[in-house]
Every structure is written in structure tokens, then in C-alpha cells.
Amino acid sequence: LKNWRDFFHRLVALWWLIGVFASLPAIEAPHPLRMIVAIPPTAILVALGLLKLINWLLSNKRIPSSLRTTHYALLLLILLLILPLPGFIRAYYVNWGNLEVTQGIYDYNAIAIRDAVLSQANKNIPIYLPQSRFNDSTLLYYLSDPFPRQASLSASAAGTAIAISPDNNIDDTAWVRLYNGVATVLPPLTLEGQ
């Protein structure tokens, strides 16, 4: 805080603020990929603080030797706090980013299905989607607002319909009917297809 008027310190602080605020409007705030921008200035600020602390500890030559050991104990404590930091960064930015749930956020198939459903929704044609695919978190997020869910034992017949089966899974027996702004969760199909 003492050197905040220095251009370098203001630049690092501004860099950190931009990095943090860029991740806040994301659905999953803080967004790990956007928070990567905030890692270098955070490391710089931590390093500057540690250098300041170490310089203060080493420049105090009038400290008795008994207190000097407490200074070394404090340095050891700081070192022990810093050592797990790479593991924490790896767990948050690498391991968490590789999880299947996190990868599902960028499910481009779900976005293609959403676009296909929304383009056909205005044509007054029922659209059938497997319930297993409709329940994916990404697709559920995109389609829950235009199609609130309701349960029904049957659906009214329509002259024509569209079935979207992106996985071509023959075992899909539970379907969701998207029609007139409602997602109707249908019961599982029987062997006769009813």
C-alpha cells in the first residue's frame, strides 16, 4: 500500500482487478479459464509482500537473538504456507477443468441440439428428445426457460413430429416432448412403442 503511487504497483493491481472481474459474469463464477488471467498478478503481489516482509525481518539488526529465532520460525511458517500453493492451483485449474462435469459445460452438441429445437419450436411441430439427453446439465440449462417441464401419461397426437436422437441409442425408452412452450416428460415406451 505504501508504493501504490508507483506505476508498476498500480499496473499490477489493475491487472489483478481485470483478471478477477472478467470471471465474475460467467455462469460458474469464478470461471477457471478466465481466472488464469489473475494468477500472474496474484503471484507478483504475493512475492512483493513476501520480499517486503523478508527485508523487514532481515533489516532489523537490533533484535535480540532469542527474537531472531522467532523471525526464522515465522519465515518457516510462511514457507510452509506457500509450499502447497502449486498443488492447490493444479487441483483447481487443471484437475477440476478436466472433470467430465466441467467439460460438459462446453458441450457443443448440446448447443447444436438447442439451436435445432429452438428453430423448430416456432413451427408448431412437436419435437421429441430422449430424456437422458434432455437431463444433461447444459441442455437442461438452455431449454428449461423456453420449455418448463411437466409430467404426463400421454401426449396429444400430432400430424407430424421431429425426433432428435443425437446418440442413436436404441435403449432410449423415456422421451421428452417439446411442444407449445412445454416440455412434457413422457412415461417410458413399452415393447409396442406406446
C-alpha positions in Angstrom: 0.0 0.0 0.0 2.9 2.3 0.6 4.0 2.2 -3.0 0.6 2.4 -4.6 1.5 5.6 -6.5 4.3 3.8 -8.3 3.2 2.9 -11.9 4.3 -0.7 -11.6 2.2 -1.3 -8.4 -0.8 0.4 -10.0 -0.4 -1.7 -13.2 -0.2 -5.0 -11.2 -3.3 -4.0 -9.1 -5.2 -3.1 -12.3 -4.1 -6.3 -14.0 -5.4 -8.3 -11.0 -8.7 -6.5 -10.9 -9.3 -7.0 -14.6 -8.5 -10.7 -14.2 -10.9 -11.1 -11.3 -13.7 -9.1 -12.7 -13.5 -10.9 -16.1 -14.5 -14.1 -14.4 -17.5 -12.8 -12.4 -20.1 -12.7 -15.2 -19.6 -16.4 -16.0 -22.3 -18.9 -15.1 -19.8 -20.7 -12.9 -18.1 -17.8 -11.2 -15.2 -17.8 -10.6 -14.6 -19.3 -14.1 -11.3 -21.2 -14.1 -10.3 -20.4 -17.6 -10.9 -16.7 -17.1 -9.3 -16.7 -13.7 -6.0 -17.7 -15.3 -5.5 -14.0 -16.2 -5.5 -13.2 -12.4 -2.8 -15.8 -11.5 0.4 -13.8 -12.6 -0.6 -10.6 -10.8 -1.6 -12.5 -7.7 1.8 -14.2 -7.7 3.6 -10.9 -8.2 1.6 -9.3 -5.3 2.4 -12.2 -3.0 6.0 -12.1 -4.0 6.2 -8.4 -3.4 4.6 -8.8 0.0 7.0 -11.6 1.0 10.0 -9.7 -0.2 8.9 -6.7 1.9 8.4 -9.0 4.9 11.8 -10.7 4.5 13.6 -7.3 4.0 11.9 -6.0 7.2 12.9 -9.1 9.2 16.5 -9.1 8.0 17.0 -5.4 8.3 16.1 -5.4 12.0 19.6 -6.0 13.3 18.8 -4.7 16.8 16.6 -7.7 17.6 18.0 -10.0 20.3 19.0 -13.5 19.2 16.0 -15.0 21.1 13.6 -13.0 19.0 15.6 -13.7 15.8 14.7 -17.4 16.2 11.0 -16.3 16.2 11.7 -14.5 12.9 13.1 -17.7 11.4 10.1 -19.6 12.8 7.8 -17.0 11.1 9.8 -17.5 7.8 9.4 -21.2 8.1 5.6 -20.8 8.7 5.3 -18.6 5.6 7.3 -21.2 3.6 5.0 -24.0 4.8 2.0 -22.0 3.7 3.5 -21.4 0.3 4.6 -24.9 -0.5 1.1 -26.4 -1.0 0.1 -23.5 -3.3 1.2 -25.2 -6.6 -0.9 -28.3 -5.6 -3.9 -26.1 -4.9 -3.5 -24.3 -8.2 -3.2 -27.6 -10.0 -6.3 -29.0 -8.3 -8.4 -26.0 -9.2 -7.2 -25.1 -12.7 -6.0 -28.4 -14.1 -7.8 -31.3 -12.3 -11.1 -29.5 -11.9 -11.0 -28.4 -15.5 -10.6 -32.0 -16.7 -13.6 -33.3 -14.8 -16.4 -34.7 -17.0 -18.9 -32.3 -15.4 -16.7 -29.3 -16.2 -16.1 -30.4 -19.7 -19.9 -30.8 -20.1 -20.2 -27.0 -19.8 -18.7 -26.7 -23.2 -20.9 -29.4 -24.8 -21.2 -28.1 -28.4 -23.6 -30.9 -29.2 -26.0 -29.6 -26.6 -25.8 -26.1 -28.2 -26.5 -27.7 -31.6 -29.5 -29.5 -30.2 -30.7 -26.3 -28.6 -30.4 -24.4 -31.8 -32.3 -27.2 -33.7 -35.0 -27.3 -31.1 -35.5 -23.6 -31.0 -35.5 -23.2 -34.8 -38.3 -25.9 -35.0 -40.2 -24.7 -31.9 -41.9 -21.8 -33.7 -43.2 -24.0 -36.5 -45.8 -25.6 -34.2 -44.2 -29.1 -34.6 -43.7 -31.4 -31.6 -40.1 -32.3 -31.0 -39.1 -35.5 -29.2 -35.8 -35.7 -27.3 -34.5 -38.6 -25.3 -34.9 -37.8 -21.6 -31.3 -38.9 -20.9 -30.1 -36.2 -23.3 -32.6 -33.6 -22.1 -31.4 -34.1 -18.5 -27.8 -33.2 -19.4 -27.0 -30.1 -17.3 -26.0 -28.0 -20.3 -29.1 -28.8 -22.4 -31.4 -28.6 -19.3 -30.0 -25.1 -18.6 -30.6 -23.9 -22.2 -34.1 -25.5 -22.6 -35.6 -25.1 -19.1 -36.6 -21.5 -19.7 -38.4 -21.8 -23.0 -39.8 -25.2 -22.1 -40.8 -25.6 -18.5 -41.3 -29.3 -17.5 -44.5 -31.1 -16.7 -45.3 -34.9 -16.4 -48.0 -36.6 -18.5 -49.1 -40.1 -19.1 -49.7 -39.4 -22.8 -49.4 -36.6 -25.3 -51.9 -35.4 -27.9 -51.4 -36.8 -31.3 -49.9 -34.5 -34.0 -49.8 -34.9 -37.7 -46.1 -34.6 -37.9 -43.3 -34.7 -35.4 -39.5 -34.5 -35.2 -37.4 -36.9 -33.1 -33.9 -35.8 -32.3 -31.7 -38.7 -31.1 -28.1 -37.5 -31.1 -26.7 -40.6 -29.5 -28.7 -43.0 -31.7 -29.2 -45.1 -28.5 -31.7 -47.9 -29.2 -32.2 -48.3 -25.4 -33.7 -44.8 -25.0 -37.3 -45.5 -23.9 -38.1 -42.3 -21.9 -38.7 -39.3 -24.1 -39.5 -35.6 -23.6 -41.9 -33.9 -25.9 -41.2 -30.2 -26.5 -44.3 -28.6 -27.9 -46.1 -25.3 -27.3 -43.6 -24.0 -24.8 -43.9 -27.0 -22.5 -41.5 -29.9 -22.0 -43.8 -32.9 -21.3 -41.9 -35.8 -19.7 -43.5 -38.9 -21.1 -43.6 -42.4 -19.4 -41.2 -45.0 -20.8 -42.1 -46.7 -24.0 -43.3 -50.3 -23.9 -42.4 -53.0 -26.3 -45.3 -52.0 -28.6 -44.0 -48.4 -28.6 -46.8 -46.8 -26.6 
